[in-house]
């Protein structure tokens, strides 16, 4: 009798697709990689990085099917408790830059929903925008400190609706020339010469954008052993998901190629920053114009994004902090003061640390030349910091393969040990190299922030066990 509780490989593919992919990935790839030239880069990134990465996650999930802590649990089971602490710290620390960007994203979405143009927000003084961003951030921290997640259901709804709109954008934009042939479209040159990117400094220092875009599939690891015939069903689902994402990346790029001219995007630093900050809103605004629906699509997208950005802000303050502090296996490396809770169960000192770190990033950005430049800077900073958490996935995988005989797994990425070690090392190297290269920027403040932020967050992670050790020594006197 067939087990109806098992997930089909096709259902897994759609679950993983909605977890990994988003409209912003198409936009960032198009803007940072000179329009349709990003197509070849997407193909290479999927074939050489994303598919092996996802299949390694499948093997880790299969080996530790009863571990609910994700990467932290994998590191704990394969290495040492201290390394598991560092993995948890990295996951939390990476979210500091992410949290700092959500306030700006919320204000940008609100501005587009109200004013329906880019100029109003972009002409506000940077200091005024950053003070407003700081206020939004502090409100989010206050809500998180009350132990409440009132926007969780709204986040799910907004995330689902934005996912649907992303797919609709691609379909409707590709169909627009046939439905409204008289509209103003960009003529694309799809020759091989025009599709090959320029492998220059700007190209290699932007690769972290693509790594950031395709990362995060470890979230689907709990479902490995719930798939029908995991050894065949899981890789089949992952490959199907990768094909779906690749098709969306390519078709989404082609759709944007009909709408935006890369020459205008790269005309100046101001133009580039403006497209990076407003491109997704312009995309839906123009789509509405092509279908004679005015700003309908724009307003829907902006409102969904507004709700999503603010809800993600609150969840990103609360969830990673709990993952770090509620892990009984690594609590010895964290001072007890960090685990202080209020009557609502919120970690007050942890939230205060987030206020200091993320607040400092927000304040530093008051020195940027404009609100659009701030959003572009945050995108680059996130692309440097967020993929650092993926490094621990590959550390866990390499450790798992070294314990091949000791730790069984129903699903194996590859059976050959040397091939497995190669792919684990390769993905670790690609992730680390892209993060390091992504730090480079011609803008001095952006360069400094990209270098100093990871150093400060890493240093804090190294200091915490020392503080915990000193605390224990003082209590034992």
C-alpha positions in Angstrom: 0.0 0.0 0.0 1.3 3.4 -1.0 2.3 5.7 1.9 0.2 8.8 1.4 2.3 10.7 3.9 5.3 10.6 1.6 6.2 13.7 -0.5 6.5 13.2 -4.2 9.7 14.4 -5.9 7.6 16.9 -7.9 6.0 18.3 -4.6 9.5 18.6 -3.2 10.7 20.5 -6.3 8.0 23.1 -5.9 8.6 23.4 -2.1 12.3 24.0 -2.7 11.7 26.4 -5.6 9.5 28.7 -3.5 12.1 28.6 -0.7 15.2 29.4 -2.8 13.9 31.7 -5.6 12.5 35.3 -5.6 12.0 38.2 -8.0 14.8 40.2 -6.5 17.3 37.5 -7.7 16.4 38.2 -11.4 16.6 41.9 -10.9 20.0 41.8 -9.2 21.5 39.4 -11.7 20.3 41.7 -14.6 21.6 44.9 -13.1 24.9 43.7 -11.7 25.9 41.6 -14.7 25.1 43.9 -17.6 21.6 42.7 -18.6 21.3 39.5 -20.6 25.0 38.8 -20.2 24.1 37.2 -16.9 22.4 34.3 -18.6 25.7 32.4 -19.1 26.7 33.2 -15.5 23.4 31.7 -14.2 24.0 28.5 -16.2 27.6 28.2 -14.8 26.5 29.0 -11.3 23.7 26.3 -11.3 25.8 23.6 -12.9 29.0 24.1 -11.0 27.7 25.3 -7.6 24.0 25.1 -6.9 23.2 21.5 -7.9 26.1 20.0 -6.0 25.3 22.3 -3.0 21.7 21.2 -2.9 22.5 17.5 -3.3 25.1 17.7 -0.5 22.3 19.3 1.7 20.2 16.3 0.9 22.8 13.9 2.1 23.3 15.8 5.4 19.5 15.9 5.9 19.3 12.2 5.3 22.1 11.4 7.7 20.7 13.6 10.5 17.0 13.2 9.8 16.1 13.5 13.5 18.2 16.6 14.2 16.0 19.7 14.2 18.8 22.3 14.5 19.9 22.3 10.8 23.5 23.3 10.2 24.2 23.7 14.0 23.2 20.1 14.6 25.1 18.8 11.6 28.3 20.5 12.9 27.7 19.2 16.4 27.2 15.6 15.2 30.3 15.6 12.9 32.8 17.8 14.7 32.9 19.5 18.2 30.4 21.5 20.3 32.6 24.6 20.0 32.5 24.5 16.2 28.7 24.0 16.4 28.6 27.2 18.5 30.6 29.1 15.8 28.2 27.8 13.2 25.3 29.1 15.2 27.0 32.4 15.8 27.7 32.8 12.1 24.1 32.2 11.2 23.0 34.8 13.8 25.7 37.3 12.9 25.0 37.2 9.2 21.5 38.3 9.9 22.7 41.6 11.5 23.4 43.1 8.0 20.1 41.6 6.8 18.2 43.2 9.6 19.8 46.6 8.9 18.5 46.4 5.3 14.8 45.6 6.1 14.0 49.0 7.5 15.2 50.7 4.4 13.3 48.2 2.3 10.1 48.9 4.2 10.4 52.6 3.7 11.1 52.2 0.0 8.1 50.0 -0.5 5.9 52.5 1.5 7.1 55.4 -0.7 6.3 53.5 -3.9 2.8 52.5 -2.6 2.0 56.2 -1.7 3.9 58.3 -4.2 4.2 55.7 -7.1 7.6 57.1 -8.2 11.3 56.8 -7.4 12.1 60.4 -7.3 10.3 61.3 -4.0 12.2 58.7 -1.9 15.5 59.2 -3.7 15.4 63.0 -3.1 14.9 62.8 0.6 18.1 63.7 2.6 20.0 60.6 3.5 20.1 61.5 7.2 16.3 61.9 7.3 15.8 58.5 5.6 18.3 56.8 7.9 16.7 58.3 11.0 13.3 57.0 9.8 15.0 53.6 9.1 16.4 53.6 12.6 12.9 54.3 14.0 11.4 51.4 11.9 14.2 49.2 13.2 13.6 50.1 16.8 9.9 49.5 16.5 10.7 46.1 15.1 13.0 45.4 18.1 10.3 46.6 20.5 7.7 44.2 19.0 10.3 41.3 19.1 11.0 42.1 22.7 7.4 41.5 23.5 7.7 37.9 22.4 5.2 38.5 19.7 5.2 37.5 16.0 1.9 39.1 14.9 3.0 39.4 11.3 3.9 35.7 10.8 0.8 34.9 8.9 1.0 38.1 7.0 4.6 37.3 6.1 3.5 33.9 4.7 0.7 35.5 2.7 2.9 38.3 1.4 5.7 35.9 0.5 3.3 33.6 -1.3 1.7 36.5 -3.2 5.1 38.0 -4.2 6.2 34.6 -5.4 3.0 34.3 -7.6 3.6 37.9 -8.9 7.2 37.0 -9.8 6.0 34.1 -12.0 3.2 36.3 -13.4 5.6 39.0 -14.3 7.7 36.6 -16.4 4.6 35.2 -18.2 2.9 38.5 -18.8 6.1 40.4 -19.8 7.0 37.7 -22.4 3.4 37.8 -23.7 3.2 41.7 -23.7 4.7 42.2 -27.2 2.0 40.0 -28.8 -0.8 41.6 -26.8 0.4 45.2 -27.1 2.8 45.3 -30.0 2.8 49.1 -30.2 4.3 49.6 -26.8 7.9 50.7 -26.2 10.2 47.7 -25.9 14.0 47.4 -25.8 15.5 45.5 -28.8 17.9 42.8 -27.5 20.9 41.5 -29.3 20.9 37.7 -28.5 24.1 37.0 -30.5 26.8 34.9 -28.8 29.1 37.9 -28.7 26.7 39.9 -26.7 25.8 37.0 -24.3 29.4 36.4 -23.2 30.2 38.6 -20.2 33.2 40.7 -19.6 35.4 38.8 -17.2 36.7 41.9 -15.4 37.1 43.1 -11.8 33.4 44.2 -11.7 32.3 40.8 -12.8 34.3 38.8 -10.2 33.5 41.2 -7.4 29.8 40.8 -8.1 29.7 37.0 -8.1 28.7 37.0 -4.4 25.4 38.4 -5.6 24.7 35.1 -7.5 25.9 32.9 -4.6 23.6 34.8 -2.3 20.7 34.3 -4.7 21.0 30.5 -4.9 21.9 29.8 -1.3 19.7 28.7 1.5 18.4 25.4 0.3 19.5 23.8 3.6 16.0 24.8 4.7 14.5 21.8 2.8 16.8 19.3 4.5 14.1 18.1 7.0 12.1 16.7 4.1 14.8 14.4 2.6 13.5 11.2 4.4 9.9 12.2 3.8 10.3 11.9 0.0 9.2 8.7 -1.8 12.3 6.6 -2.4 14.8 9.2 -1.1 17.8 7.8 -2.8 16.2 8.5 -6.2 13.3 10.9 -5.4 15.3 13.6 -3.6 18.0 14.1 -6.3 15.2 14.0 -8.9 13.3 16.7 -7.1 16.4 18.8 -6.6 17.4 18.6 -10.2 13.8 19.5 -11.2 13.9 22.5 -8.9 17.2 23.6 -10.3 15.8 23.4 -13.8 12.8 25.4 -12.8 15.0 28.1 -11.1 17.3 28.2 -14.1 14.4 28.6 -16.5 12.9 31.4 -14.4 16.3 33.1 -14.2 16.8 33.0 -18.0 13.2 33.8 -18.9 13.1 36.5 -16.2 16.3 38.0 -17.6 14.9 37.9 -21.2 11.7 39.6 -19.9 13.7 42.4 -18.2 15.8 42.7 -21.4 12.7 43.7 -23.2 12.0 46.4 -20.6 15.4 47.8 -19.5 18.4 49.0 -21.5 21.7 48.1 -19.7 23.3 51.1 -21.3 21.0 53.4 -19.3 21.6 51.4 -16.1 25.3 51.7 -16.5 25.3 55.4 -17.7 26.5 56.6 -14.3 26.8 55.6 -10.6 23.6 57.5 -9.8 21.7 55.7 -12.6 23.0 52.3 -11.4 22.1 53.0 -7.8 18.6 54.1 -8.8 17.9 51.0 -10.9 19.3 48.8 -8.0 16.9 50.5 -5.6 13.9 50.9 -7.8 14.2 48.4 -10.6 11.6 45.9 -9.2 9.0 48.7 -8.8 9.7 50.1 -12.3 9.3 46.5 -13.7 5.7 46.2 -12.3 4.8 49.8 -13.1 5.8 49.3 -16.8 4.0 45.9 -16.9 0.8 47.7 -15.8 1.4 50.3 -18.6 1.8 47.6 -21.2 -1.6 46.1 -20.2 -3.3 49.5 -19.8 -3.9 48.8 -16.0 -2.0 51.9 -14.8 -0.2 51.4 -11.4 -2.3 48.4 -10.3 0.5 45.8 -10.4 2.9 48.3 -8.9 0.7 49.1 -5.9 0.0 45.4 -5.2 3.7 44.6 -5.4 4.7 47.5 -3.2 2.1 46.7 -0.5 3.1 43.0 -0.4 6.7 44.0 -0.2 6.0 46.5 2.6 4.3 43.8 4.7 7.0 41.2 3.9 9.9 43.5 4.7 8.6 44.5 8.1 7.6 41.0 9.1 11.0 39.6 8.0 12.6 42.4 10.1 10.8 41.1 13.3 11.4 37.4 12.5 15.0 38.0 11.7 15.5 39.7 15.1 13.8 36.9 17.0 14.4 33.5 15.2 18.2 33.5 14.6 18.7 34.7 18.2 16.6 31.9 19.6 18.5 29.4 17.4 21.8 30.6 18.9 20.8 31.0 22.6 18.3 28.0 23.0 20.8 25.4 21.8 21.6 23.4 24.9 24.6 21.8 23.3 26.5 25.1 22.9 25.2 27.2 25.8 28.6 26.8 27.6 30.2 29.1 25.1 27.8 32.0 25.7 27.7 34.2 28.8 24.6 33.6 30.9 23.7 37.3 30.7 23.0 36.9 26.9 20.3 34.3 27.8 18.4 36.7 30.1 14.7 36.6 29.2 11.9 39.0 30.1 8.3 38.0 31.1 7.5 37.4 27.4 10.3 35.0 26.8 12.3 37.4 24.7 16.1 37.5 25.0 16.5 41.2 26.1 20.3 41.5 26.1 20.5 39.7 22.8 18.1 42.2 21.3 20.1 45.0 22.8 23.2 43.7 21.1 21.3 43.6 17.8 20.3 47.2 18.4 23.9 48.2 18.8 25.3 46.3 15.8 22.5 46.8 13.3 21.9 50.3 14.5 25.5 51.2 14.0 25.3 50.1 10.3 22.2 52.2 9.8 23.8 55.3 11.4 27.1 54.8 9.4 25.0 54.9 6.2 24.0 58.5 6.9 27.3 59.4 5.2 26.1 57.9 1.9 25.4 60.4 -0.9 21.7 59.4 -1.3 18.9 57.0 -0.2 19.3 54.9 -3.4 23.0 54.5 -2.7 22.2 53.1 0.7 20.0 50.4 -0.7 22.7 49.4 -3.3 25.3 49.3 -0.5 23.1 47.1 1.7 22.6 44.6 -1.2 26.4 44.4 -1.6 27.0 44.1 2.2 24.4 41.3 2.4 25.9 39.5 -0.5 29.3 39.5 1.4 28.0 38.5 4.8 25.0 36.2 4.3 26.8 33.5 2.2 29.3 33.1 5.0 26.8 30.8 6.8 26.8 28.5 3.8 30.5 27.7 4.5 29.4 25.7 7.5 27.2 23.5 5.3 30.3 22.4 3.4 32.4 22.0 6.6 29.6 19.7 7.9 29.5 17.8 4.6 33.3 17.2 4.5 33.2 16.0 8.1 30.2 13.7 7.3 32.1 12.1 4.5 35.1 11.5 6.7 32.7 9.6 9.0 31.3 7.7 6.1 31.4 4.3 7.9 30.3 5.6 11.3 27.3 7.8 10.2 24.9 6.1 7.7 22.6 8.0 5.3 19.8 6.6 3.2 20.6 9.0 0.4 24.2 9.7 -0.8 25.1 12.5 -3.2 27.9 10.4 -4.7 29.4 7.1 -3.4 32.9 7.8 -4.4 34.7 9.5 -1.5 37.2 11.4 -3.5 34.5 12.9 -5.7 32.5 13.8 -2.6 35.5 15.5 -0.9 36.2 17.4 -4.1 32.8 18.8 -4.4 32.6 19.8 -0.7 36.0 21.5 -1.0 35.0 23.1 -4.3 31.8 24.7 -3.0 33.6 25.9 0.2 36.2 27.5 -2.0 33.7 29.2 -4.4 31.7 30.6 -1.5 34.7 31.9 0.4 36.3 33.4 -2.7 33.1 35.1 -3.8 32.6 36.6 -0.3 36.1 37.9 -0.2 36.0 39.3 -3.8 32.6 40.8 -3.1 34.1 43.1 -0.4 35.8 45.2 -3.1 34.2 48.5 -4.0 35.3 51.7 -5.6 33.3 53.6 -3.0 35.6 54.0 0.1 32.7 53.8 2.7 31.2 50.7 1.1 34.6 49.0 0.9 35.3 49.8 4.6 31.8 48.6 5.7 32.2 45.3 3.6 35.6 44.6 5.3 35.0 45.9 8.9 31.5 44.3 9.4 32.6 40.7 9.0 35.7 41.3 11.1 33.7 42.8 14.0 31.1 40.1 13.9 33.7 37.4 13.8 35.7 39.0 16.6 32.5 39.1 18.8 32.0 35.4 18.1 35.5 34.7 19.3 35.2 36.8 22.4 31.9 35.2 23.6 33.5 31.9 24.7 36.2 33.8 26.5 33.6 35.8 28.4 31.7 32.6 29.3 34.9 30.9 30.5 35.7 34.0 32.7 32.2 34.0 34.1 32.4 30.3 35.1 35.8 30.9 36.7 34.4 33.8 38.7 31.3 31.8 39.8 33.6 28.8 40.9 35.6 31.0 43.3 
